[in-house]
Structure formats: C-alpha cells, structure tokens
Amino acid sequence: MNIKLSLFLFSGMFLATSMLPSFAQWGNGSKRFDRLHPRRHEVLRRTNNIDRSLYKDKGHLGGNFNNLKQQDKSIRQQEQADAKANGGYITKQQQQQINQQENSLRQQVNQDYNPR
C-alpha cells in the first residue's frame, strides 16, 4: 500500500475516533444545556412560547404582527448578546430584565389579540 495513502487513512481514523466524545454529547445536548444553563433555558422557553403564540394568532393581532415579531427577535438577540458576554450564561439581573421584556410583550400580544 502506498505510504501516503496509509498515513492519510490513519490520520482520518485518528481524527474520527478523537472526536467521538464530543459527538456523543450532542445526543443529550438539550438536557445537558437545560442543566448547565437553567436561566437561559427558562428565558428561551418563554421566548419560544411567545413566538409560537405570535404565529398562531398572526391573523388576529390587528396588523401588529410585524412589530410584535420584531420585539420578540430583539429580546432573543439581547439574550444571546448577554450570554456571549458572560461565557454562555446570563446573570440573575439579566434574566429579570429579559423576563420583564417578555412579560411586556406577552401583555401586548394579549391586548392586540382580537378573534373575529
């Protein structure tokens, strides 16, 4: 067998086996993330619930869907920026601030909701 081919195959097998532990973590990623980042998990869960509610009620929001969706996006971006600044975590104060923004957005959605 060609020496270059042998080295290539060996290096590929070595690389693949050295990455197995990191791939194994991906299977349980969500539960692991929830456990390691409880504040972010709560904030993102609430943001996802608001997002689902917005799309579900899209036709009943009195033309305010785009504005509400932009506010939702802004909250999500703020959470990501806060987490990036803190090594993947958010502080209790940041969580409280984001929760206040989410509560305000939820109230606006509820006020604007008008089933026909």
C-alpha positions in Angstrom: 0.0 0.0 0.0 1.2 3.5 -0.8 2.7 5.2 2.3 0.9 8.5 1.7 -2.4 6.7 1.4 -1.7 4.7 4.6 -0.9 7.9 6.5 -4.0 9.6 5.2 -6.3 6.8 6.2 -4.6 6.5 9.7 -4.9 10.2 10.3 -8.6 10.1 9.2 -9.3 7.2 11.6 -7.5 9.0 14.4 -9.4 12.2 13.9 -12.7 10.4 13.8 -12.1 8.5 17.0 -10.7 11.5 18.8 -14.0 13.4 18.0 -16.3 10.6 19.3 -16.6 12.0 22.8 -17.8 15.4 21.6 -20.3 13.8 19.1 -21.7 11.7 22.0 -22.6 14.8 23.9 -24.8 16.1 21.1 -27.3 13.3 21.6 -28.2 14.7 25.0 -27.5 18.3 24.1 -30.9 19.7 25.1 -31.0 18.1 28.5 -27.4 19.0 29.2 -27.9 22.6 28.1 -31.0 22.8 30.4 -29.0 21.5 33.3 -26.0 23.7 32.7 -27.9 26.9 31.8 -31.1 27.0 33.8 -31.7 30.7 33.4 -31.1 30.7 29.7 -33.4 27.6 29.4 -36.2 29.4 31.1 -35.8 32.6 29.1 -35.6 30.7 25.8 -38.6 28.5 26.7 -40.6 31.6 27.3 -39.4 33.3 24.2 -40.3 30.2 22.1 -43.8 30.1 23.7 -44.3 33.8 22.8 -43.0 33.1 19.3 -45.4 30.2 18.8 -48.3 32.3 20.1 -47.5 35.1 17.7 -47.6 32.8 14.7 -50.7 31.1 15.9 -52.5 34.4 16.4 -50.9 36.1 13.4 -54.2 37.0 11.7 -55.8 38.2 14.9 -53.3 40.8 16.1 -54.8 43.9 14.5 -51.9 44.3 12.0 -49.3 44.4 14.8 -47.7 41.1 14.0 -44.6 42.5 12.4 -44.0 44.9 15.3 -44.5 42.2 17.9 -42.3 39.8 16.0 -39.5 42.4 15.9 -39.8 42.9 19.6 -39.6 39.1 20.1 -36.5 39.0 17.9 -34.9 41.9 19.8 -35.4 40.0 23.1 -33.8 36.9 21.7 -30.9 38.9 20.4 -30.4 40.6 23.7 -30.4 37.2 25.5 -27.8 35.9 23.0 -25.6 39.0 23.5 -25.8 38.8 27.3 -24.9 35.1 27.2 -22.0 35.8 24.8 -20.7 38.5 27.1 -20.8 36.1 30.1 -19.3 33.0 28.7 -22.5 31.3 27.7 -24.5 32.2 30.8 -26.9 35.0 31.8 -26.9 36.6 35.3 -30.0 36.8 37.5 -30.3 40.5 36.8 -30.2 39.9 33.0 -32.8 37.2 33.4 -35.0 39.5 35.4 -34.6 42.2 32.7 -35.4 39.8 29.9 -38.4 38.4 31.8 -39.8 41.9 32.2 -39.4 42.4 28.4 -41.1 39.1 27.8 -44.0 40.0 30.2 -44.5 43.3 28.4 -44.5 41.6 25.0 -47.0 39.0 26.3 -49.3 41.7 27.5 -49.1 43.5 24.1 -50.0 40.2 22.4 -52.9 39.7 24.7 -54.1 43.3 24.2 -53.8 43.1 20.4 -55.5 39.7 20.1 -58.9 40.1 18.5 -60.5 36.9 17.4 -63.1 37.5 14.7 
